[in-house]
Amino acid sequence: MALTQLELNTLSVAKDAGKAFGLLSGIASDRLSTSVILLIGSFEGLIGYGVQWLVVSQRIHPLPYWQMCIFLCLGGNSTTWMNTAVLVTCMRNFPKNRGPVSGILKGYVGLSTAIFTDICTALFSSNPSAFLLILAIVPAVICLAAIIFLRETTPAAGLMLLLATPLFVPLYSVLLKLKSNLDIEQQIKEPLLVGPEDSPAKPQNPEPATAVSPIVENAGIKQQPMIGEDHTIIEMMRTFDFWILFLSFLCGVGTGMCVMNNMGQMGLALGYVDVSIFVSLTSIWGFFGRIISGLVSEQLLWKFGTPRPLWNAASQVLMTLGFVIMALALPGSLYIGSILVGICYGVRLTITVAVASELFGLKYYGLLYNILILNLPLGSFLFSGLLAGYLYDAEAARSPAGGGNTCVGPHCYFLVFLIMALASVVGLGLDVLLAIRTKKVYSKIYTDKKFSPSSTVA
């Protein structure tokens, strides 16, 4: 379509910008039912990707560039409704298994990318527009089916194995309903302690009333909750820990999205003709990164009280190594780099989702999750739209062929990789700082899990 790399990356940014409007799905998650949220997501995806298919397949005349950005934005926003409906519901249903829940669900997201890519490459290699048609129809159909089974129920534990495959979703829903009906926990409210001066047998006098009055006055003043308790969005954004988590997440997912959005151009620049293998490698290894980090971090938290942010720190070390390897452009470096970036990107998504719920609670988790997801469009704009777009076009303009839209050679992305490696180092420092600051929170979680009566079941 004769687009420059900057224009092409702007389309990717428009797609990711749809996730910025995920705040709407976060707000709606506390007001609308899960089925309505799924319906909105499926309808948006059908329209957004459907119009793209009509344009690319030349069934309608090409739309202006700004209109294509809007429909890409719609397609990107549709996923926020689907993700919010599924993730928030499951995190609330399994509050004691947050690591495995986020790992499994986020793992499916990453694996689905490889599945969609491989299916379309195998079946529709001569008709690439069919990929957009599948993206418009298949998620919409799945969402309509999920409306039947996806429900928020009494928090449960010990049923996590049923999440290991989508084939068990109907059975999972039925068993969860039975558990909530047969195992209802009654909340016991402890009576207020009464001091000797408040005893009914003692006559009232002004002094006790004066002593109690400050407590009564302060009872109406809402204090800032401690880290580890339920936070409102305003309370969360007042904490230093939230901004550490937010910025470290930006360093991890922003650089990772830059690689995924530019994987095709990176492969061509290094002399590869078929770049679909790198998309599949990133997605498949991202799946393993999400699954393993969710399960293993949960086990280490249960056994040793290991702060979960340390996993983000470890992923930043590997991601830095991956960027350095790709910058060197040695034989096979793109294979190694795509695997490392895929693993680390998956770890970041899984661990950050779990950490946010543990530090700020599940009461407003839908909106909290979508505020963190703002890092996806923001990171895409900074690292993919600005950094990679401008530097790639600058290298293409200085090419020996006299300039153009295409750059070939290791120099095309060399500076991009080095800057992203530096950003990963910054993210590493932030993650280590967050792990130190939240050590007491995870010690408390470890203690609660260790001495919880249901720990043997979970």
Secondary structure, DSSP 8 states (H G I E B T S, - for coil): ----HHHHHHHHHHHHHGGGGHHHHHHHTTTS-HHHHHHHHHHHHHHHHHHHHHHHTTSS----HHHHHHHHHHHHHHHHHHHHHHHHHHHHH-TT-HHHHHHHHHHHHHHHHHHHHHHHHHH-TT-TTHHHHHHHHHHHHHHHHHHHH----S---S-GGGGGSGGGHHHHHHHHHHHHHH-------------GGG-TTS---HHHHHHHHHHHHHHTS-----TTS---HHHHHTSHHHHHHHHHHHHHHHHHHHHHHTHHHHHHHTT-S--HHHHHHHHHHHHHHHHHHHHHHHHHHHHH---THHHHHHHHHHHHHHHHHHHHT-TTHHHHHHHHHHHHHHHHHHHHHHHHHHHH-STTHHHHHHHHTTHHHHHIIIIIIIIIHHHHHHHHHTSTTS--S---SGGGTHHHHHHHHHHHHHHHHHHHHHHHHTHHHHHHHHHHHHT-TTTTT-
